[in-house]
Amino acid sequence: MPFRHSIAAKIFGLAVFLLLLTVALATFLLWETSRTEQDLKVVANLDVPLAESFSRVDEFGLRRRLPELRGQSPGANWNGVWQLEEK
């Protein structure tokens, strides 16, 4: 019979197999982490500046519409900075 090993040998073989499986899983997870880090760099370099540009465009549009909403003519107090009216 080819499978006549002691219980200790079977347990040792199982421990070695589980250790190799753990090392393989750790290697795979490190590879996935480095790949995810590269994807995050792409997102940070492309999407975040784009979002900042869009927020500046939205801010500019709001600054343009605010005098209209307040009943003033567009650009009435516009010198590049908002001037607050004192009452």
ABEGO torsion letter per residue (X at the ends): XAABBBAAAAAAAAAAAAAAAAAAAAAAAAAAAAAAAAAAAAAAAAAAAAAAAAAAAAAAAAAAAAAAAAGBBBGAABAGBBBBBBX
